[in-house]
């Protein structure tokens, strides 16, 4: 599935998976760094999607800029 098509819930599940991976004490440093970078990217993508949804909701409820519709 493409990154654009992932739901917020799917992204949150992926973040959870990264956290569980990082909690593994036997994870080599290089793998931990790679997992951390992946997690940060997922958090940023998820935050952007949540911000986009918030903006749309504000627009639809009249709290945002009506020109955005």
C-alpha positions, 0 to 999 in steps of 0.5 A: 500500500502506498504511503498516501493511502495508509490510514491514520490507524495503520500509521499508528500501528506501524509506530507501535511496531517500531516502539516494540522493536526499539524496546528489544534490548538485544537490538544492535545499534545500527538497527535501532537507529534505522528503526528510530529514523523510520519511527520519526518519519511515521510520526511526522507523516501521521502528524501531517495527516492529523493536521490536514484532517483538523484543518478540514474539520475547522473549515467544515464547521465554520471555524476555518477559512471558508475559501479553503473549500 
